[in-house]
Amino acid sequence: MSGPIEIRPGGLSSPEVVELLQEHLDEMAQHSPPESSHALDIGGLRAPDVTFWSAWEESTLVGCGALKELDATHGEIKSMRTALSHRRRGVAAFLLEYIMDEARRRGYQRLSLETGSMEAFAPARAFYERFGFEYCAPFSDYVTDPNSVFMTRSLGDWMRR
């Protein structure tokens, strides 16, 4: 990162955010059949149980992420995306730590996510493993799907690095 990252709540009407989310949905569609694609569109990200953040480096959008409340103690990471021009610069780690801190502030004891099982998603799976996420059974409304991988971690033992 060349400068400090600012996490801003919302931003779903920003053209840059809309473009980044469309890039995210397009990439998911390339690798996942429609019935196995669980990425939220803008309408889904506006749901009352979802909080969305955009990450900016000065006036440049560098990433985004969201937290969906599953219940009073369990949250789900949604729509984590780093802008192509900012990959491998720590943006995703910064966003994930921010989301995990927010989940802990809310009193969540567990944070989970769904990602793809295909090779294209291997970097995402490795990233979450580095942050202590472990593979688990489907949670919430998910069902077993050969194209999906489910991961979870307890927040009780998380310490910011």
N, C-alpha and C positions, 0 to 999 in steps of 0.2 A: 504494500500500500504506500502510496506516495504522500498521503495526507490523512488526517483523522477522518474516521467514518462517523457520520451522523445517522442515527436511526430515527426515522420519522414515522409516527403512527399514520395509517391510512395512505392516501396517495393513489387510490384506485381510479381517479379521474385524470391523473397525469398521463399525457400521451406517452412519455417514456416508460412508465410503469405498465400501461396497457400493452405496449410493444414487447416489453420483456416477458410479460405473462403469456402473450400470444406465442412468442418463441418457445416458451416452456411447454405450452399445450401442443404446439406443432411437433416438438421433439418427442414428447410422450407418445403422440400418435404414430410416429415413425417406428417406435420400438414395441408398443403395446397394442394388442387388439382392443377395440372400443369397450368391450365388456370387462376388460382388465385395466382400463385407464381410470384412475381415481383422482386425477388432478382436478382441482376446483377451477371453474371459470370465474369471471369477475362477479357474476351474480352469487355464486357460492361463497366467494370471499367476503361478500357483504352481509352474509348471514349473521344474526345476532350472537351466535355462539363462536364466531371466528373473529380473531383480532389479526389484522394485517399490518406489516411494517415494510417500509422501503428503506434501503440503505444508500446513502449518498456520500460522495467524496467531493466536497464543494458543490458544484452544480451538475455533477455527473452521477447518474444512477448506476450503482455498482452491484446491487442485489436486492432480494426481497425474501420474505418468509412470513409464515402465519402460524398461529396457534389456535387450535379448535378445542373447545372444552367438551370433553366426553361425559364427565360427571364432576362432582366437587373435588375429586382427588386425582383425576386422570385427564391428561391433555394429549393432543395429537399434533405433531408437526406437519404442516402443509405448505406447499408452494415454495419450498426453498429453491432459490435460483440465484446464481451469480452471473452477471453480465459476462459474455464471452471475453471481452477485452480485459477483464479483471480476474479471471480464473487463476488459481495458484498463487494468490496474493494475500490470503488470509481472510477474505471477505466472508466466506461461508462459516469459518470458525468463529469470527466475531459475531455474526448473526445467530449462530446456534447458541453460543454462550449467552447472548442477550435473551433469546427465547427461553432458555433453561432457567435463567435468573428470574424472568417474569413468571414462569410456571411455578417456581418455588415461592415467589411473593404471593401468588394466588393460593398457596397451600396444596398444590398438586403433589402427590407422592410418587407419581409415575408419569413418564412421557413416552409415547409410542409413535411409530410411523409405519407407513407402507411405502415400499419402493419396488422396482421391477426385479425380476429374477434373471433377466437376460444379461449377457456380457456387457452391453452398453451401460448398465447400471452398476457394474462392479466398482467403479470409483466412488459412487455414492455409498455403497455398502461398506467399503473400506473406511471411508470418512466417518461414518456413524460408529463403526467398531472402535475407531481411535478415541471416541468420546464415551466409550463404555456401553454402547447399545449392544444388546444381545438378541439373537434370533428367538422368536416366540411364535405361538399359535396366533391365528387371526383374532383380532380384538374388535370391540364395538360391533358394527354391522357387517364387517368383512367376513368373507367365507374363504375356505381353502381354494387356492387358485394357483395353477402351476406357473403363471406369469407374475405372481406377486410374492414378495418376501415381507415379513413382518418383523419389526424390531422394537425393543423396549428397554427402558432402564429406569431404575429407582432414582429419585432425586435426593433421597436422604443422605447419600454418601458423596454427592457431587461437590467438588471444591473448584472454584474458578482458578485457572492456571495463571 
